[in-house]
Amino acid sequence: MRPMTSHPHSLSRRRFLAATAAATVVPPRLAKAGPAFPKDFLWGASTSALQIEGAVQEDGRGPSIWDTFASHLGAIADGSSPRQACDHYHRWAGDIALMRQAGFSAYRFSIAWPRVLPEGVGAVNAKGLDFYDRLVDALLAAGIRPMPCLYHWDLPQALQDRGGWMNRDIAGWFADYAAVVAARLGDRVEDWFTLNEPSVSAIFGHAYGEHAPGLSRGRDGVLAALHHQNLAQGQALRALRAADGRFRLGTVLSLQPVVPVSGGEADRAAAIRWDALWNRVSLDGVMRGRLPDILADDLKAWVKPDDLETIRFPLDRLGLNYYSPLAIQYQPGRLYDAGFGPSANPQVTAMGWPVDPRGLGQVLSELRDLYGNPEVLITENGAAYDDRPDAAGRVVDADRIAYFHGHLQVVAAAVAAGCKVKGYLAWSLLDNWEWQCGFARRFGLVYVDYASQRRTPKASFAWYRALIESGRLAS
Ligand code: FCB
């Protein structure tokens, strides 16, 4: 086993803050025309299977852990289920037409593992693969690069029944699934992502009980789920590499600067622990083949010799999801005696997440300066607001435009400062089923009336199209 890392946050907090403050990308004052993006910059949006597809019992799809979780009373805020979602399974052609209308050059979607392998392993469901086959062909015909992500939280229930992410065998199950999908789509798909936000599904699904599979297993649950995701990813990346050497391989992490709510020692120490859990296990695992010192003792139960060799992988690109910094507080009794505290930032979205584009600059500078400046694709960034059509049926979401604008200013500044950001995929194309919030949170560039499934592009859609067309931010 390799030694555990001494990652930046296990330096003295003061030295770390001084180092990152100096390196952080700060948006320059905008020239009138606004900054321009490189000509080959990729533009598009991301979605995920469970949040948009619906048709959960169609064409042989097996149940996922989210179908089960959503059936529990009180698990989903508005009592809804992903059964229909945006009915994208039937409306995909119209949705691709919307992407084309917006001028997208790339689109990240996820493949539902239970559609392809209803039992998680074994028999392949041809009809499930056919769906993604059609989708990929139609995207290519529209001039849009398909960028599938193999796992966006919808684990086959059959695998959960065998322990899910708590069972080390999942590494092999996931690699086999990756190989099945690559064998079918790999002649046309070059860009692949493995996991989406492993720390979120580990923490919320295995300790907080707020996401599927709804477990409350504390440290053990989180560390097992995190380590096994790292391991599964390492094996799947190798399976994909073996399938075709030309694939461009990546993973998707939610990297969020962790900010203690006060300068007090207890809050600062809690923030360091949270940073290790939320950001570093996944990031240092894949990029450095190391795990945070601070979690070393607890991880011993799960990490076997040679695991770190499997986990480390030379990614072609890193998918970065960024929404906001995390305000962390010492909360005894919570996971690692840390919990989400009040943010000092008064500006929040409908999720209650602070609007702070500077955090994105901080993450990008850190990747440049401390992680070897990898190629980065922003795979998610966006905001929920309480959108409503006006009397004329228009959805004027000025707050979302401001959110995108602020974050893209930072992206442009980061590119100018040498960060290798190659594209931006907004979250999300459509309003959709937002996990435990159900339909109560709208993130789309396109408004969805769930009763009629009518799609109405919002003002942000027109704004985004103009940006993509001109390649520059208006001042
Ligand atoms: C991210 C998830 C995505 C969506 C956005 C709002 O954490 O990856 O599915 O829920 O948050």
Residues whose N, C-alpha, C, O or C-beta is under 5 A from the ligand:
A	BS01	FCB	S48 E197
